[in-house]
Amino acid sequence: MKTLRIATRKSPLALWQSEHVAARLRSAHPDLQVELVPMSTRGDQVLDRSLAAIGGKGLFLKELEVAMQRGEADCAVHSLKDVPMELEPGFELAAVLERADPADAFISPRFAGIDALPHGAVVGTSSLRRQAQLRALRPDLQLRDLRGNVNTRLAKLDAGEYDAIVLACAGLQRLGLASRIGVRLQAPAWLPAPAQGAIAIECRGGDERVQALCAVLDHAPTRTCVEAERAMNRALHGSCHVPVAALAALESGALRLDGLVGDAASGRAVRASAQVEAAGDIDAAEALGAEVADRLLAQGAHQLIDAHL
Ligand SMILES: NCc1[nH]cc(CCC(=O)O)c1CC(=O)O
């Protein structure tokens, strides 16, 4: 019997996502034996410093890529928002699954929304993108770091360490915690991370067996949207030190992209958007991302980015 081994992180959300991919692959290929290879990454181990300080998003991928290189796994499942804009050489995305809810969620046991928070309320999030947007709306808030997996973050909120926190709706929904969502923070007023809500399967470049097995899970409209968002981020040369947010949507054939570059310390933010009428191919999505990046730079995003170089 043929086997496919999926490298995965061990957090409950990562395991849910990998089990989901495994189940879909099993039903698409009844003769395929699909196994998970759970492993811990540096991004999971180092919880006392921000991701930006310890080297960025790639930290969630490295150990999984090493396992693929060694032949201990055939592919790896990731939240696409945790995947760097440029993959390591020798790897590619075999599939991007249909996106779940891309929005961020405001969560608080006591307050109905960001506007309802009292002056100086304490909000937990280590994401510079979420911090920048909170600062832009409410300069008075006290923003405090909050890392760890989704359950850990909710437990810290429930223990009273914060008045509110912000998490991705998709992660909460996947873990059966949708009832914790207080407010869905909607675009274009609030923008999520590029590719938030999308699950990707990474494999070794040129591994045609794995690509063919995973191709059935690929969702073209999601690919189009996330490509526009990731192309915008790439064109901004955004490192994880600069808060960048983006959301693309397909509506009756047109592809619209909203983007934001912010500054977590000052709460300054610049926004831009654009759309293409016939969003046929990946090239059009990429061009749209570059266009919105140009508009952001023209409005002063370069000052926010240069300040972090
Ligand atoms: N930063 C960690 C992370 N990576 C992906 C998700 C949620 C699921 C997704 O966006 O696909 C989360 C948790 C969160 O931000 O609340």
The ligand as a MOL file (V3000), in Angstrom:
LIG
                    3D

  0  0  0     0  0            999 V3000
M  V30 BEGIN CTAB
M  V30 COUNTS 16 16 0 0 0
M  V30 BEGIN ATOM
M  V30 1 N -0.2380 33.1870 14.4710 0
M  V30 2 C -0.6060 31.8090 14.7050 0
M  V30 3 C -1.7330 31.3810 13.8340 0
M  V30 4 N -1.4940 30.9140 12.5940 0
M  V30 5 C -2.7030 30.6500 12.0050 0
M  V30 6 C -3.7040 30.9610 12.9080 0
M  V30 7 C -5.1580 30.8570 12.6660 0
M  V30 8 C -5.6020 30.0630 11.4710 0
M  V30 9 C -5.3690 30.7200 10.1450 0
M  V30 10 O -5.1890 31.9340 10.0230 0
M  V30 11 O -5.3710 29.9820 9.1560 0
M  V30 12 C -3.1060 31.4020 14.0890 0
M  V30 13 C -3.7710 31.7960 15.3480 0
M  V30 14 C -4.2460 33.2130 15.3880 0
M  V30 15 O -3.6560 34.1100 14.7420 0
M  V30 16 O -5.2260 33.4830 16.0830 0
M  V30 END ATOM
M  V30 BEGIN BOND
M  V30 1 1 1 2
M  V30 2 1 2 3
M  V30 3 1 3 4
M  V30 4 2 3 12
M  V30 5 1 4 5
M  V30 6 2 5 6
M  V30 7 1 6 7
M  V30 8 1 6 12
M  V30 9 1 7 8
M  V30 10 1 8 9
M  V30 11 2 9 10
M  V30 12 1 9 11
M  V30 13 1 12 13
M  V30 14 1 13 14
M  V30 15 2 14 15
M  V30 16 1 14 16
M  V30 END BOND
M  V30 END CTAB
M  END
